[in-house]
């Protein structure tokens, strides 16, 4: 039953009916959808007309009583309107939007938004809410709000939909039946032709089909009859040929074949099936024997030899590959000679073929083995030479590097150490350290490290992991600083490691240069106070920190009074001495959390985090008093100077670093303009 159903799906009749049914289903679906849409539009139009009539009725029945304020009549009319079939509620309002009468609605509830057209109604809505404006002439006297149940619309839509679907199904079934009848009538003669082909496949020698029409199927039937007749003639000729040569060559172990002068195969013995898997009949019926039997890469040479052989030449030991029916390739050797009649007439070509697959496979294996051995030997010699050269180059490169390199194997034994690594760890260059365990090297160099316990802990952490370590600083007893980096050396297989490499570098000079650069970048070279660059960095940081913590910060701006005359009279050396002593004396009065800066020639500043006005006033008094008490002697004369100071607070006086600097400078200039040797708070007229 299952095979019958499968064959039915492959039939032309079934495909014709299936394609027509698919088109019909699409057409019916479009028609039903369009019918439903048109019916919905008709229902909406009908209800809109009913809505208009209802609004006219409302205006005619309620406008006059509403103007006359006849509440009894209005209540009775609203009740009658609300009790009509399909009406959910009715609410009457006057011109001032006061509710006059209600039926089916809670006056305390707000009224829904009215719709003016049924096309605005959502599909899922169960009620249509609308409104009628009551007018007498052009005067608006009130409004009627009402709701209409939409159940009847849904029921009508569903009923029309099912009717359309039912009509579509009836049309579909009738069409399927009609198509089945038409398909059977159109393909009845094809079934006869199919049975004729089946008879040929089963081996019937003579098959003739009746020609029932002159259409395309009739022409196909006549062509089949001609083909069947030609096949019968060919088979008969083959039978005669087979009878002629069967007794002599049919049971020869080697393959024997006879080709006519045109190169057409006219006889072949049964050995062809043993060698190639193809039967003699398949070979005789083949339209291109070379393409069927000869391997693709040998066809060109085989055709060239075949053309020479057909011209009457002889030949032997021609090796060629043949295709087996199972897809494999068979090596064979072919010999041929021409066949002539007693009268000397050229009758064709005799071809003998023997299988040499086993011999050829042995030859190819031997050749491959020799080639592989030679290749392996050449690669071995090349890689050995290349490896020795690379090792020598690598050792030379590592020994001229200033970075120490140490390789240990999987057993923690040293396999290579360069000269730089020996120098870093004070190991003699001439000593052979190969094979020494890395723990022995650690013990020998323990006296060089300032904190050997921390270094051993670092080694344990590195050996426990598989990641590349970061640079680890090792302080030495002689003042040097050495860094190390370690990584596992991967092997050939994923996850396998053949050892570990350690990289050591003496960074003492680098650290010294870094400290000097930081000193030059952040310090004033004369006073060793922080400079203007560091001042701006610190004030940004302190303001940001105070903003985040909702805290205060203070800035004291200092400008020296009388410093320029000292420079002009006693020289810049005297001025430098004043600045250095001032930095030392004032710096001693600055507390730990306060930062002292030189921001210009004779300009200084002090940043005080978390300082309020009282603390900044105390700082200004200390600094101003210290500067006023200082005495200098130049050229036998005693010299004194004072300072003008300005105070600004964050966030009292400023909201940013630029603002607080400007406010402190402004207060400082106010103090200087008011007589010098005093301090002022920004925004305060009081001077001290």
C-alpha positions in Angstrom: 0.0 0.0 0.0 2.9 2.4 0.9 4.7 1.7 -2.4 1.5 2.4 -4.3 1.0 5.7 -2.6 4.7 6.6 -3.3 4.2 5.7 -7.0 1.0 7.8 -7.1 2.8 10.9 -5.9 5.3 10.6 -8.8 2.6 10.3 -11.5 1.8 13.1 -13.9 -1.9 12.8 -13.1 -1.3 13.4 -9.4 1.0 16.4 -10.0 -1.5 18.0 -12.4 -4.3 17.7 -9.9 -2.1 18.9 -7.0 -0.9 22.0 -8.9 -4.5 22.8 -9.9 -5.7 22.4 -6.4 -3.0 24.7 -5.0 -4.0 27.4 -7.5 -7.7 26.9 -6.6 -7.0 27.1 -2.9 -5.2 30.4 -3.4 -8.0 31.8 -5.6 -10.7 30.7 -3.1 -8.8 32.2 -0.2 -8.5 35.5 -1.9 -12.2 35.4 -2.9 -13.4 34.5 0.6 -11.2 37.2 2.1 -12.5 39.8 -0.3 -16.1 38.7 0.2 -15.7 39.1 4.0 -14.2 42.5 3.6 -17.0 43.7 1.3 -19.6 42.3 3.7 -18.0 44.0 6.6 -18.0 47.3 4.7 -21.7 46.8 3.9 -22.6 46.1 7.5 -20.6 49.2 8.7 -22.4 51.4 6.1 -25.8 50.0 7.1 -25.1 50.7 10.8 -23.9 54.2 10.0 -27.2 54.9 8.3 -29.0 53.5 11.3 -26.8 55.7 13.5 -27.8 58.8 11.5 -31.5 57.9 11.8 -31.1 57.4 15.5 -29.4 60.8 15.9 -32.2 62.5 14.0 -34.7 60.7 16.3 -32.8 62.0 19.4 -32.8 65.6 18.1 -36.5 65.5 17.2 -37.7 64.0 20.4 -35.5 65.5 23.0 -34.5 69.1 21.9 -37.8 70.8 22.6 -38.5 69.2 26.0 -34.9 70.0 27.0 -35.3 73.7 26.2 -38.7 73.7 28.1 -37.0 71.8 31.0 -39.8 69.3 31.1 -37.9 66.8 33.3 -40.8 64.3 33.6 -41.1 64.0 29.8 -37.4 63.9 29.4 -37.0 61.1 31.9 -39.8 59.1 30.2 -38.2 59.6 26.7 -34.7 58.7 27.9 -36.1 55.5 29.6 -37.9 54.5 26.3 -34.8 55.1 24.3 -32.6 53.1 26.7 -35.0 50.1 26.6 -34.8 49.8 22.9 -33.3 46.5 21.6 -29.5 46.8 21.3 -29.2 50.1 23.2 -26.9 49.7 26.3 -27.3 53.1 27.9 -28.6 56.7 27.3 -27.3 59.8 29.0 -28.9 63.2 28.4 -26.9 66.4 29.1 -28.0 70.1 28.8 -25.9 72.8 27.2 -23.9 73.2 30.4 -23.0 69.5 30.2 -25.0 68.7 33.3 -26.7 65.3 33.3 -30.4 65.7 33.0 -31.6 62.1 32.6 -29.9 58.7 32.6 -30.9 55.1 31.6 -28.5 52.1 32.0 -25.5 54.2 33.2 -24.0 55.1 36.6 -23.9 58.9 36.7 -20.8 58.8 38.9 -18.8 57.1 36.1 -17.1 59.2 33.4 -18.6 58.7 30.0 -16.4 57.0 27.3 -15.1 58.9 24.3 -17.8 59.0 21.6 -17.2 57.6 18.1 -18.8 59.3 15.1 -18.6 56.3 12.7 -18.8 52.5 13.0 -15.6 52.3 10.9 -13.7 53.7 14.0 -14.9 50.9 16.2 -12.1 48.4 17.2 -12.8 44.8 16.3 -12.6 43.6 19.9 -15.0 46.3 21.2 -18.3 44.9 22.6 -20.1 48.3 22.5 -20.3 51.3 20.2 -20.2 54.6 22.1 -21.6 57.7 20.3 -23.2 61.1 20.9 -25.9 63.2 19.4 -25.6 67.0 19.6 -29.1 68.4 20.2 -29.9 71.6 18.2 -32.8 73.9 17.6 -31.8 75.8 14.5 -28.1 76.7 15.0 -28.4 76.7 18.7 -26.9 73.8 20.7 -29.2 72.9 23.6 -27.6 69.7 24.8 -26.2 66.3 23.9 -27.2 62.6 24.2 -24.6 60.0 24.9 -25.6 56.4 24.2 -24.1 53.0 23.6 -25.1 50.3 21.1 -24.3 46.6 21.7 -22.2 45.3 18.8 -23.0 41.6 19.4 -25.2 41.5 16.3 -22.4 42.8 14.1 -20.0 40.0 15.2 -22.7 37.4 14.8 -23.5 38.6 11.3 -19.8 38.7 10.3 -19.2 35.2 11.6 -22.2 33.8 9.8 -21.2 35.4 6.5 -17.6 34.1 7.0 -18.7 30.5 7.5 -21.1 30.7 4.6 -18.3 31.9 2.3 -16.0 29.1 3.6 -18.6 26.4 3.0 -19.2 27.6 -0.5 -15.5 27.6 -1.1 -15.1 24.0 0.1 -17.9 22.8 -2.1 -16.3 24.5 -5.1 -12.9 23.0 -4.2 -14.3 19.4 -3.9 -16.2 19.7 -7.2 -13.1 21.0 -8.9 -10.9 18.2 -7.5 -13.4 15.6 -8.8 -13.5 17.3 -12.3 -9.7 17.5 -12.5 -9.3 13.9 -11.5 -11.7 12.9 -14.4 -9.9 15.2 -16.9 -6.4 13.9 -15.7 -7.4 10.3 -16.1 -8.7 11.0 -19.7 -5.6 12.8 -20.7 -3.1 10.3 -19.4 -4.8 7.0 -20.2 -2.6 6.4 -23.3 0.5 7.2 -21.3 -0.3 4.2 -19.1 -0.3 2.0 -22.2 3.1 3.3 -23.2 4.4 2.8 -19.6 3.3 -0.9 -19.7 5.1 -1.3 -23.0 8.4 0.0 -21.5 7.8 -2.4 -18.5 7.5 -5.3 -21.0 10.9 -4.4 -22.6 12.5 -4.2 -19.1 11.1 -7.7 -18.3 12.8 -9.2 -21.4 10.0 -9.6 -23.9 11.6 -9.8 -27.3 8.8 -8.3 -29.4 6.7 -5.4 -28.0 4.3 -3.5 -30.2 1.8 -0.9 -29.0 -1.4 0.2 -30.8 -1.4 3.8 -32.0 -4.8 5.3 -30.8 -4.4 8.9 -31.9 -2.4 11.3 -34.1 -1.5 13.7 -31.2 1.9 14.0 -29.4 1.1 10.7 -27.4 0.5 8.9 -30.8 3.8 10.2 -32.2 5.6 9.0 -29.0 4.0 5.6 -29.3 5.1 5.2 -33.0 8.7 6.2 -32.0 8.6 3.6 -29.2 7.5 0.9 -31.8 10.4 1.9 -34.1 12.9 1.7 -31.2 11.5 -1.7 -30.1 11.9 -3.0 -33.7 15.5 -1.7 -33.9 16.3 -3.3 -30.6 14.9 -6.6 -31.7 17.1 -6.5 -34.8 20.2 -5.6 -32.8 19.5 -8.4 -30.3 19.1 -10.9 -33.1 22.4 -9.9 -34.6 24.1 -10.2 -31.2 22.7 -13.7 -30.8 24.2 -14.7 -34.1 27.5 -13.2 -33.3 27.6 -14.8 -29.9 26.8 -18.2 -31.4 29.7 -17.8 -33.8 32.4 -17.1 -31.2 31.0 -18.7 -28.0 32.7 -22.0 -28.4 36.2 -20.6 -28.9 36.6 -17.5 -26.7 33.7 -17.2 -24.3 35.5 -19.0 -21.5 39.0 -17.6 -22.0 40.4 -16.3 -18.7 41.7 -13.1 -20.3 39.5 -10.5 -21.8 39.0 -11.0 -25.6 37.1 -8.5 -27.8 36.5 -8.0 -31.5 36.0 -4.5 -33.1 34.9 -3.9 -36.6 36.9 -1.7 -39.0 35.0 1.4 -37.8 35.9 0.7 -34.2 32.5 -0.6 -33.2 32.5 -3.5 -30.6 30.8 -6.5 -32.1 31.9 -9.2 -29.6 33.4 -9.5 -26.1 33.8 -12.5 -23.9 32.5 -12.9 -20.3 35.9 -12.1 -18.7 35.0 -8.4 -19.1 32.5 -8.8 -16.3 35.1 -10.3 -14.0 37.5 -7.5 -14.7 35.2 -4.4 -15.0 31.9 -5.5 -13.5 30.1 -4.7 -16.8 28.3 -7.5 -18.6 29.1 -8.2 -22.3 25.6 -6.9 -23.2 26.2 -3.6 -21.4 29.4 -3.2 -23.4 27.8 -4.0 -26.7 24.9 -1.6 -26.1 27.2 1.3 -24.9 27.3 4.2 -27.3 30.8 5.2 -26.2 32.8 2.2 -24.9 36.0 4.3 -24.2 34.1 6.7 -21.9 32.5 3.9 -20.1 35.5 1.6 -19.5 38.7 3.7 -19.7 39.8 5.8 -16.7 39.5 9.6 -17.4 43.2 10.5 -17.3 44.1 7.6 -19.7 41.4 8.2 -22.4 43.5 10.6 -24.5 46.4 8.1 -24.9 44.0 5.2 -25.3 42.2 6.9 -28.2 45.5 7.7 -29.9 46.6 4.0 -29.6 43.1 2.9 -30.8 43.3 5.0 -33.9 46.7 3.5 -34.8 45.4 0.0 -34.2 42.4 0.5 -36.4 44.8 1.5 -39.3 46.2 -2.1 -39.1 49.1 -1.8 -36.7 49.9 -4.4 -34.0 50.9 -3.7 -30.4 51.5 -5.2 -27.0 52.0 -4.4 -23.4 50.0 -1.1 -23.4 49.2 -0.4 -19.8 45.9 1.4 -19.2 43.5 1.9 -16.2 39.9 0.7 -16.6 36.8 1.8 -14.6 35.1 -0.8 -12.6 31.3 -0.7 -12.3 31.6 -0.2 -8.5 33.7 3.0 -9.0 37.2 1.5 -8.4 40.0 1.6 -11.0 41.7 -1.5 -12.4 45.2 -1.6 -14.0 45.4 -3.8 -17.2 47.8 -4.6 -20.0 46.4 -4.7 -23.6 47.6 -6.4 -26.7 46.0 -6.2 -30.2 46.4 -7.4 -33.7 44.3 -7.0 -36.9 41.9 -9.7 -38.2 41.9 -10.5 -41.9 39.8 -12.8 -43.9 41.4 -15.6 -46.1 41.1 -13.2 -49.0 43.0 -10.6 -47.1 40.0 -8.4 -46.3 40.4 -6.4 -43.1 37.6 -7.6 -40.8 38.5 -5.7 -37.7 40.7 -5.7 -34.6 41.3 -8.4 -32.0 42.0 -7.0 -28.5 43.3 -9.1 -25.6 43.4 -7.6 -22.0 44.9 -9.1 -18.8 44.5 -7.6 -15.3 47.8 -6.5 -13.6 46.3 -4.7 -10.6 48.3 -6.7 -8.0 51.5 -6.2 -9.8 50.9 -2.5 -10.3 49.9 -1.9 -6.7 53.1 -3.6 -5.6 55.2 -1.4 -8.0 53.4 1.8 -6.8 53.9 0.9 -3.2 57.6 0.2 -3.7 58.0 3.5 -5.6 56.2 5.4 -2.9 58.3 3.8 -0.2 61.5 4.7 -1.9 60.4 8.3 -2.5 59.2 8.7 1.1 62.5 7.3 2.4 64.5 9.7 0.3 62.3 12.6 1.3 62.6 11.7 5.0 66.4 11.4 4.8 66.6 14.8 3.0 64.3 16.4 5.6 66.2 14.9 8.4 69.6 16.2 7.2 68.0 19.6 6.4 66.3 20.0 9.8 69.4 18.9 11.6 71.6 21.4 9.9 69.0 24.1 10.2 68.5 23.4 13.8 72.2 23.6 14.6 72.5 26.8 12.7 69.4 28.3 14.4 70.7 27.3 17.8 74.0 29.0 17.2 72.4 32.1 16.0 70.0 32.1 18.9 72.8 31.7 21.4 74.8 34.5 19.8 71.7 36.8 19.9 70.9 36.0 23.5 74.5 36.5 24.6 74.7 40.1 23.2 71.4 41.1 24.8 71.4 43.0 28.1 68.3 41.2 29.2 68.9 38.0 31.2 67.3 34.8 29.7 66.9 31.5 31.6 65.3 28.3 30.2 64.4 25.4 32.5 62.9 22.1 31.4 59.8 20.3 32.7 61.9 18.9 35.6 63.0 22.4 36.7 66.6 21.9 35.5 68.5 24.7 33.7 69.0 24.0 30.0 70.2 27.5 28.9 71.4 30.7 30.6 72.8 33.7 28.8 75.7 35.9 29.9 73.4 38.8 30.9 71.5 36.5 33.3 74.8 35.3 34.8 75.9 39.0 35.3 72.6 40.0 36.9 72.9 37.1 39.5 76.7 37.4 39.9 77.3 33.9 38.5 80.6 33.1 36.8 80.4 33.0 33.0 82.7 30.0 32.7 80.7 27.8 35.0 78.6 25.1 33.4 75.1 25.5 34.9 73.3 23.1 32.6 71.4 20.5 34.6 71.3 22.5 37.8 67.8 22.7 39.4 66.3 26.2 39.5 65.9 25.8 43.3 69.7 25.5 43.6 70.2 28.7 41.7 67.7 30.4 44.0 69.6 29.3 47.0 73.0 30.4 45.6 71.6 33.9 44.9 69.6 34.4 48.1 72.2 36.7 49.7 71.8 39.2 46.8 68.1 39.9 47.4 66.9 42.4 50.0 63.6 40.5 50.6 64.3 36.8 49.7 61.0 35.6 51.4 58.9 37.8 49.1 60.8 36.6 46.1 60.3 32.9 47.0 56.6 33.5 47.5 56.5 35.1 44.0 58.2 32.1 42.6 55.7 29.7 44.1 52.8 31.7 42.7 54.3 31.7 39.2 55.0 28.0 39.2 51.4 27.3 40.3 49.9 29.2 37.3 50.1 28.9 33.5 49.7 32.6 32.5 52.4 34.9 31.5 53.4 36.9 34.7 53.7 40.6 35.0 56.9 42.4 35.7 57.9 41.7 39.3 60.5 44.0 41.0 63.3 42.4 43.0 65.2 44.9 45.2 68.8 43.9 45.7 71.2 44.4 48.6 73.6 46.5 46.5 70.8 49.0 45.6 70.0 47.5 42.2 66.4 46.8 41.1 65.8 43.7 38.9 62.5 42.7 37.3 61.5 39.3 36.1 58.8 37.9 33.8 58.0 34.2 33.4 56.0 32.1 30.9 55.5 28.5 30.1 57.0 27.1 26.9 54.3 25.3 24.9 55.0 21.8 23.4 53.7 20.3 20.2 50.3 19.1 21.7 47.7 21.6 23.0 47.9 21.9 26.8 51.4 20.4 26.9 54.4 22.4 28.2 58.1 21.5 27.8 59.5 24.0 30.4 59.5 27.6 31.5 61.4 30.8 30.4 62.5 33.5 32.9 63.4 37.0 31.6 65.4 39.2 34.0 66.3 42.9 33.5 68.3 45.4 35.5 66.1 48.5 35.7 68.1 50.4 38.3 69.1 53.2 35.9 65.6 53.3 34.4 64.1 53.8 37.9 66.6 56.5 38.7 65.8 58.4 35.5 62.1 58.1 36.2 62.6 59.6 39.7 64.6 62.4 38.2 62.0 63.1 35.5 59.3 63.2 38.1 61.4 65.6 40.2 62.0 67.9 37.2 58.4 67.8 36.1 56.8 68.5 39.5 59.3 70.5 41.6 60.7 74.0 41.4 64.5 73.6 41.0 65.3 76.5 43.3 63.0 75.9 46.3 62.2 72.2 45.8 58.5 73.2 46.2 55.9 71.8 43.9 55.6 73.9 40.8 52.7 75.4 38.8 52.1 72.2 36.8 51.7 70.1 40.0 49.6 73.0 41.5 47.0 72.7 38.7 46.9 68.9 39.0 46.4 69.0 42.7 43.7 71.7 42.7 41.7 69.7 40.1 42.0 66.6 42.2 41.1 68.3 45.5 38.1 70.1 44.0 36.8 66.9 42.4 37.3 65.0 45.7 35.5 67.8 47.7 32.7 67.8 45.2 32.2 64.1 45.4 32.3 64.1 49.3 30.3 67.3 49.6 33.3 68.7 51.6 35.2 72.1 51.6 38.6 73.1 50.4 40.6 76.3 50.7 43.3 78.2 48.7 45.7 80.7 50.1 47.4 82.9 47.4 50.7 84.6 48.5 52.5 87.5 46.8 55.7 88.9 48.4 55.9 92.6 49.2 59.3 94.3 48.5 60.9 91.3 46.7 61.7 93.2 43.5 63.8 95.9 45.2 66.0 93.1 46.9 66.6 91.7 43.4 67.4 95.1 41.9 69.7 96.3 44.7 71.4 93.1 45.9 71.2 90.9 42.8 69.4 87.8 41.8 71.6 85.6 44.1 70.2 87.5 47.1 66.7 87.0 45.7 67.3 83.3 45.3 68.6 83.1 48.9 65.4 84.9 50.1 63.2 82.5 48.2 65.0 79.4 49.4 64.9 80.5 53.1 61.2 81.5 52.8 60.3 78.1 51.3 62.1 76.4 54.2 60.6 78.6 57.0 57.1 78.8 55.7 57.2 75.1 54.7 57.9 74.3 58.4 54.6 76.0 59.4 52.5 74.1 56.8 50.6 71.2 58.2 50.7 67.6 56.9 47.5 67.8 54.9 48.4 71.2 53.4 50.4 71.5 50.1 52.9 74.4 49.5 53.6 75.5 45.9 55.7 78.1 44.1 53.6 79.2 41.2 55.7 82.2 39.9 58.7 84.4 40.6 57.6 85.7 44.0 54.1 84.1 44.0 53.2 81.1 46.2 50.1 79.2 47.1 48.9 76.7 49.7 46.1 74.2 49.1 44.2 73.0 52.2 41.7 70.1 51.7 38.7 70.0 54.1 39.4 73.5 55.4 36.8 76.0 56.4 37.1 79.8 56.7 38.3 79.7 60.3 41.1 77.3 59.5 42.2 79.3 56.4 42.3 82.5 58.5 44.6 80.7 61.0 46.8 79.5 58.1 47.0 83.1 56.7 48.0 84.5 60.1 50.7 81.8 60.5 52.2 82.3 57.1 52.0 86.1 57.1 53.5 86.3 60.6 56.3 83.9 59.6 57.2 86.0 56.5 57.1 89.3 58.4 59.5 87.9 61.2 62.1 86.8 58.7 65.4 88.9 58.5 68.1 88.9 55.8 71.5 90.6 55.8 73.0 91.7 52.4 76.0 94.0 52.1 76.0 94.7 55.8 72.4 95.8 55.8 69.4 94.1 57.3 66.5 93.5 54.9 62.9 92.6 55.7 59.9 91.8 53.5 56.2 91.1 54.0 53.4 89.3 52.0 49.9 90.0 50.8 47.6 87.0 51.1 44.2 86.2 49.6 41.8 83.5 50.7 39.1 81.7 48.6 36.9 78.7 49.7 35.2 75.9 47.7 32.2 75.8 47.3 31.5 79.1 49.1 33.3 81.4 46.7 33.9 79.2 43.6 32.5 76.1 41.9 35.6 75.1 39.9 39.4 75.1 40.1 39.7 78.1 37.7 37.1 80.1 39.7 38.8 79.4 43.1 42.2 80.5 41.7 40.7 83.7 40.3 38.9 84.4 43.6 42.1 83.9 45.7 44.1 86.1 43.3 41.4 88.8 43.5 41.5 88.7 47.4 45.3 88.9 47.3 45.3 91.9 45.0 42.7 93.5 47.3 45.1 93.1 50.3 48.0 94.4 48.3 46.1 97.5 47.1 45.0 98.1 50.7 48.5 98.6 52.0 50.2 95.2 51.8 51.4 93.0 54.7 47.8 91.8 55.3 45.3 89.1 54.2 41.8 89.3 52.8 38.9 86.9 52.2 37.2 87.0 48.8 34.0 88.9 48.9 34.7 90.5 52.4 35.5 94.2 52.7 37.3 93.5 56.0 41.1 93.3 55.8 43.6 91.9 58.4 
